[in-house]
Amino acid sequence: MALYLLTSMFPKGLDDGVARIFRQAVGGRRSLAFVASDFDQDHARTDRYFHLFLQMLKDGGVTFAQTQVVDGRMTPEAAQEAVRTAEVLWLSGGDTPAEWADWQRYGLPPVLRAHDGLLIGMSAGAMNLAKTVVCTPQSGHRQFCTYPGLGCVPFTLVPHFEPPGDLAHPALAQGGYGLGDDGIILYQPASGGQGSRTGFYGPVWQLTPQGPRPVPATMGL
């Protein structure tokens, strides 16, 4: 059963609460694929972030027996196989529409949708998990833009959110969340007669027509 862990960024590393959530979510899973946000340019930058987040996870008590980077140094077929077989996927932050275009070019959307492990989306990677992706100036884009995403989570997401935020687009008031740095949203779809589950930690706001409303922290996985 797939589990989605959505984040913005952890500027100072994982605090104790975040580290505990990561340990619980990863559980006994032993392999990780780091899916880049830019497949064809600046591979050195991709590798730096790959090692940065591996170290961050290690400092929080999470290690993997097998790790690899998925980007343009692979063929589309190899990238699809790496994503299909890894137990944990890290979907990187970066330019959100460009990341989506690379995923499409490499045939990854159906493989990502079918994945039944843990998918960790950071910033752009979290946004592209949504049914509707809404890019805003606050999340690092020049202007608002909207397009269909993976559809793995049923709400839109604005990472790096700080109230009052950029809420001019109507889609953001229809089940969306603002996710601050050091915050987490956990989402598990309905399965086997059980309803879906959503958990929150750290700075998270529900986006409503009346403005952002803080969401109380819950710890359910």
NORFEN-V690771 format. One record per residue. N is the residue number from 1. RES is the residue in one letter. PHI is phi in whole degrees, -180 to 180 (* if undefined). BURIAL is + if it has 16 or more other C-alpha atoms within 10 Angstrom, else -. Layout:
N;RES;PHI;BURIAL
N;RES;PHI;BURIAL
This chain:
1;M;*;-
2;A;-68;+
3;L;-134;+
4;Y;-115;+
5;L;-119;+
6;L;-107;+
7;T;-138;+
8;S;-103;+
9;M;-175;+
10;F;-125;+
11;P;-59;-
12;K;-114;-
13;G;88;+
14;L;-87;+
15;D;-74;-
16;D;-60;-
17;G;-68;-
18;V;-65;+
19;A;-60;+
20;R;-64;+
21;I;-64;+
22;F;-62;+
23;R;-62;+
24;Q;-66;-
25;A;-69;+
26;V;-71;+
27;G;55;-
28;G;-93;-
29;R;-68;+
30;R;-117;-
31;S;-126;+
32;L;-132;+
33;A;-116;+
34;F;-97;+
35;V;-89;+
36;A;-68;+
37;S;-91;+
38;D;-130;+
39;F;-78;+
40;D;-112;-
41;Q;-124;-
42;D;53;-
43;H;-63;-
44;A;-64;-
45;R;-66;-
46;T;-57;+
47;D;-65;-
48;R;-62;-
49;Y;-68;-
50;F;-56;+
51;H;-72;-
52;L;-60;-
53;F;-76;+
54;L;-61;+
55;Q;-67;-
56;M;-60;+
57;L;-66;+
58;K;-60;-
59;D;-63;-
60;G;-90;+
61;G;91;-
62;V;-118;+
63;T;-130;+
64;F;-131;+
65;A;-77;-
66;Q;-134;-
67;T;-140;+
68;Q;-158;+
69;V;-98;+
70;V;-110;+
71;D;-160;+
72;G;-70;+
73;R;-77;-
74;M;-109;-
75;T;-74;-
76;P;-54;+
77;E;-66;-
78;A;-68;-
79;A;-63;+
80;Q;-62;+
81;E;-67;-
82;A;-63;+
83;V;-68;+
84;R;-66;+
85;T;-96;-
86;A;-71;+
87;E;-79;+
88;V;-129;+
89;L;-115;+
90;W;-108;+
91;L;-97;+
92;S;-74;+
93;G;-87;+
94;G;155;+
95;D;-78;+
96;T;-62;+
97;P;-64;+
98;A;-66;-
99;E;-61;+
100;W;-61;+
101;A;-64;-
102;D;-65;+
103;W;-58;+
104;Q;-65;-
105;R;-62;-
106;Y;-95;+
107;G;70;-
108;L;-87;+
109;P;-53;+
110;P;-66;-
111;V;-70;+
112;L;-66;+
113;R;-63;-
114;A;-84;-
115;H;-66;+
116;D;-112;-
117;G;-101;+
118;L;-101;+
119;L;-114;+
120;I;-104;+
121;G;-104;+
122;M;-112;+
123;S;56;+
124;A;-58;+
125;G;-62;+
126;A;-70;+
127;M;-61;+
128;N;-74;+
129;L;-77;+
130;A;-76;+
131;K;-67;+
132;T;-123;+
133;V;-96;+
134;V;-122;+
135;C;-87;+
136;T;-128;+
137;P;-56;-
138;Q;-66;+
139;S;-90;+
140;G;97;-
141;H;-105;-
142;R;-69;-
143;Q;-154;-
144;F;-65;-
145;C;-149;-
146;T;-136;-
147;Y;-157;-
148;P;-70;-
149;G;-100;+
150;L;-67;+
151;G;80;+
152;C;-78;+
153;V;-121;+
154;P;-90;-
155;F;-130;+
156;T;-80;+
157;L;-141;+
158;V;-116;+
159;P;-78;+
160;H;55;+
161;F;-79;+
162;E;-136;+
163;P;-60;-
164;P;-83;-
165;G;79;+
166;D;-98;+
167;L;-114;+
168;A;-69;-
169;H;-78;-
170;P;-62;-
171;A;-63;+
172;L;-75;+
173;A;-98;+
174;Q;-114;-
175;G;90;-
176;G;-95;+
177;Y;-133;+
178;G;-97;+
179;L;-118;+
180;G;-80;+
181;D;-58;+
182;D;76;+
183;G;-97;+
184;I;-140;+
185;I;-119;+
186;L;-105;+
187;Y;-134;+
188;Q;-127;+
189;P;-65;+
190;A;-63;-
191;S;-161;-
192;G;58;-
193;G;84;-
194;Q;-95;-
195;G;-74;-
196;S;-68;-
197;R;-130;-
198;T;-131;+
199;G;-126;+
200;F;-134;+
201;Y;-148;+
202;G;78;+
203;P;-76;+
204;V;-136;+
205;W;-128;+
206;Q;-82;+
207;L;-94;+
208;T;-128;+
209;P;-59;-
210;Q;-88;-
211;G;118;-
212;P;-73;+
213;R;-119;-
214;P;-58;-
215;V;-103;+
216;P;-63;-
217;A;-72;-
218;T;-131;-
219;M;-120;-
220;G;-72;-
221;L;-109;-
